[in-house]
Amino acid sequence: METWRVAYAHALPREALASLSVAERARRWRQVLASPAPRSPVIVAERGHDVVGFVSVGPSRDPETTHDVGELYAIYVDTAEWGRGVGRRLLAEAADAMRSDGFGEATLWVLDDNRRARRAYEASGWTLDGATKEDTVLGDVRVTEVRYRRPL
């Protein structure tokens, strides 16, 4: 939750970020991990016995895509690990996992004004494909997202 609060402090209201429930997010992730969907791995980065990041991928959720397009659903790295290569390694592992699951291309959606994440994606070979969408997060906060794409 701390990563969310730091990463999105520029874009989301402080009250909305403060209201995030660690218990609720943990419950949801336990469900995902207990019953993984086909072609949808979650890859975890550890330092010692501590989880310092994770990435979640699977089939694209965009309605216009075909079965051979994967999607990076989420990537989070502990703020103490930012700049240490954890995110870069997770992105590489995500691409390898999607390729192994038969995807030839991948997409991801990111907040338009999330400059840190966008620089990381671009450094890892992702490029904007021109698609944008408006979304609602944390109940009623409107955000603009842009889509990135890369061959696998």
N, C-alpha and C positions, 0 to 999 in steps of 0.2 A: 504494500500500500504506500510505503514511503516513496518508492520510485514513481508511482502515479502522482503523488502530491508534488514532487519536485519537477518531474518532466512536464506536467501540465499546469503548473502554477501561472504561467504566462497567459493561458487560454481559458481556464475554467475558474469560476468563483471559488474563493477560499472556503466559503461555507459548504459548498457542494463537495469539495475535496475532503474537508474535515469530516463529512458525514459518511464517508466510505467505511464499510464494515469489514474488518479483517475476517471475522468469523464467517460472514456470508460468502466472501470470496473464497475462503478455505473450503467451505462446504461445496461450492460449485466446482472447484478444481478437484476435490476428492471424487466427485461424481464423474468428471471427465476422465480422470486417471483410472477409475475402477471399471469403466465401460468405454474404452476407446472406440471411436468410430473408425471404419475402414479407411486406410490410407491417411490417417490423421495422427501422426506421432507428436508427442511432446518431448522435447530434448532438453535436458537439464545440465547446467554447468555447475560444478562443485569446486570449492576450494577447501581442502581437508574434508570435514564432515558437514560443511555449510553449503546450502544452495545459494549461488550468487547470481543466477540468471536462468532464464528458460526461453524457449521458442516453441510455438505451436503452429503446425501447418496442416493442410489438408486440401481437398478439392475446392476449387474456386466457388464462392457463393454468388458470384455475379451471374445474373440470369442469362446473359448473352454468350457465355463461354461454353466451351466444349469439355468433354471428359478428360482431355489431356492438359488442362490448365490447372495448376495448383495455386494455392494462396498461402501467404504467410499471414496467419491470423493475429499473432501477438508475439512480441519479443520484449522482455523486460530484463534489465540488468541492475543489480544492487548499485545504488549511487556511489558507494565506496569503491566500486570496480570500474566506474566510467573511465575511459581512456586507457585501460589496461589490456585491451584486445579481446575481452570476453564476448562482447557483442559481435565483433568481426568473426570470431570462431563459431558462434552460434548461427550467424547468417550462413556461413559456409556449410555447417552441418545440416542446416535446414534445406539448402539447395541440394546437397547430396541425398538427403532423405526423400525429397520430392522426386528427384531423378530416379532413385531406386524404386519408387512407387509408380513409375511409368509416366510421370508428368514431363512434358517437353518444354513447358514455359510456366512462369509463375508471376503472380501479381501480389500487390499489397496496397492497402489504403493507409494513409497517414494524414494527420491534421496538416492543413495547408501551411500553418505558421509554426510547425514544429521543426525549426531549422536544424537543431542538433541531430534528430533522427534522419532528416532528409540528407544531411551531409554523410551520415554513416551509410545509408542505403546507396547513395551515389558512389561512394568509395568502394562499395562491394559489387558494383556492376549493374545496379538497378537504374532505369531511366523512366522519366515521366512519359506516360502514353497519351496525355491530353484529357483523360476522363476526370471529372469532378463530381462530387455529390454533397448534398446537405444532409446532416444527420443530427439526431438528438441523443445526447449522452447525459448520464447522471440525472435522469428524470426529465428536465426541460431545458437543458443548455444546448443551443443550436451551434453547430460547428461546420466548417467546410473541410472536406477531405479531398485529397488528390491521389490518383492511382499511379503506382510505379509498376514496371514490368521488366522481366529479364528472361532470356533463354536459359534453359537448364542443360 
